Amino acid sequence: MNLPGWKHVAASGLVVVFSSTAAHAASSDAIEARLRTLEAEIAKLRREARQAKEEAQQATQSAQRSAAKAEAAQSATPLMPPVFVAFRNGLFVESADKAYSFKIGGRMQFDGGGAAQPLNGWSGQAGVRQVRLEVEGKAAKYWFYKLQYDFAGSQYGTPFNAPVQGGIRDFYLGLQHPLLALPFTKEPAFIHIGSYFEPFSLEFTASSRFRDFIERAMAVEAIAPSRHLGAAIGAYGDNWTAKGGIFTTSFEDLNTNPAVGAPPLIGIPARAGWVSTGGGQYFDLTGRMTYAPIMTEHDLLHVGVSGRYHQPNSATGLSDDRVLRIGNRIRSEAYMLNQGLLGTPDLSCGSVALPGWTSAAAAHCVNNVQSFGVELSAAHGPFSLQAEYLGQQVNRNTTNIALARLAGAFAPGGASHYFSGFYLYGQWYLTGEERAAAYDVTNKLGANFNQITIKHPMSAGGFGALGVAVRYSALNLNSGPYSGSSLYNMLAYTTLIAPNPAAASYIGNAGVVGGRQQNVTLGLNWYPENGFHFQFNWVHVLQACAPFNDYALYASGVPARQGPYFNGAHPDLFEARAQVYW
């Protein structure tokens, strides 16, 4: 159809069609190029992902290897657990699991006083009674230990003021393991080995830091066994304790191993035939049981019983002086003033040489010694009471006594002698403190009292704890038909007025005369803070019947410790103590 412009339109359409095809081709090339670019980027991302994965795996493996090394190192050298440190009356360190603990403590005691009638002591004296340093603690959860040393030694309380063997006091280790558990105990039983107080007496096993009087009662000092080397087993429940063991030599003995040539010390002088003494070993079997039927924060009733069997073996009064020369360390309950009125002769007869013998023979006049004690303590609020009765039975060998006399030795007494004493005291805390709250049955030495809880210490604006106490005590070391002034008069007559050695020997051998004494003590206790204790004591001697043991000299030429015979003297002794402990 020949219309005007058709060819043009057609031509134009062809041109248009041709142009669209060319544009499509160009678009396809661009898309393809873009796809190639994207594929390259994806490939790069994949490579980076693989590389990151490999690096992560390597890091994980490295971390695992490091953790394994750290674990191996930790198992080889375990880290110590955190510890608790406190300055609680000393330096105290304890592990978080309470398996280990360590404490450094000590005490210092400064004493002084005077006597209105010094008799054979001092009219006035001041000095250091104790300067002790101690370490104690627990190891591996089940072991416990303690070491205590007194740098002041023991200047007072021994015959002639002789020091004891070094300053070692408590020195022990122990084990309290679940294998020792008993069905009726609060905690497992424990084994105790070393040097410590034998389980005997309430007052003797009490720490001097918390005692209500400066000095122990006379009967306790004379009969209780003090510290000895030994081994014991103990247990305790909610309100009871029990402990028993076997013991031997003490660091506090006058002479643990007498040297050759050392004469025995006796109360009445030795005659011809006395020779050097021998060994010093002996052994004790000792036990104590306590029970508190009433035991609350405000009220307490405590009862206890102690027993001791003593076998002297080769010991004499030189080595085993606490038992075989009973009472010779008593200082009228005021040791700083050194007034010693009591004491028996050597009941073992020492060592003697019989006529015609070429070597010395120990007399062994004592077979064994049996001691016992009963104790009572009660408290209600700020008021408390305490009492003990102690007795000692000495069983002797009459054949050996006769042999000692045959050798010319003075061997007083017969086959059996009994000595005894007691004390009773009460205390009132004017500031309201209560002793019942300080009662402790877990103490390894047996049931006793710890530091009271001070209601108003000076650091909190108060006055501290103030208490007053009164004690009556008595000790009788006479045993036999003649004692006191009657024995004195007969000995004076037969030895001075009408010398008759046979009569003197007969009268002197009729009994053992160690003397009698009764005291009353008024005391004041002040605890301004935990760790500080100030005490003031006034001792009035109600009766003093001292032995007639110094009318001549010992074989060594050393005067007897006891003074001349006293009867009717009533001295007053004043003593004060300032003490700090941590």
Secondary structure, 3 states (H helix, E strand, C coil): CCCCCHHHHHHHHHHHHHHHHHHHHHHHHHHHHHHHHHHHHHHHHHHHHHHHHHHHHHHHHHHHHHHHHHHHHHHHCCCCCCEEEEECCCEEEEECCCCCEEEEEEEEEEEEEEECCCCCCCCEEEEEEEEEEEEEEEECCCEEEEEEEECCCCCCCCHHHCCCCCCEEEEEEEECCHHHCCCCCCCCCEEEEEEEECCCCCCCCCCCCCCCCCCCCHHHHHHCCCEEEEEEEEEECCCEEEEEEEECCCCCCCCCCCCCCCCCCCCCCCCCCECCCCCCCCEEEEEEEEEEEEECCCEEEEEEEEEEEEECCCCCCCCCHHHHCCCCCCCCCCHHHCCCCCCCCCCCCCEECCCCCCCCEECCCEEEEEEEEEEEEEEECCEEEEEEEEEEEEEECHHHHHHHHHCCCCCCCCCEEEEEEEEEEEEEECCCCCHHHHEECCCCCCCEECCCCCCCCHHHCCCCEEEEEEEEEEEEEEECCCCHHHHHHHHHHHHHHCCCHHHHHHHHCCCEEEEEEEEEEEEEEEECCCCEEEEEEEEEEEEEECCCCCCCECCCCCECCCCCCCECCCCEEEEEEEEEEC
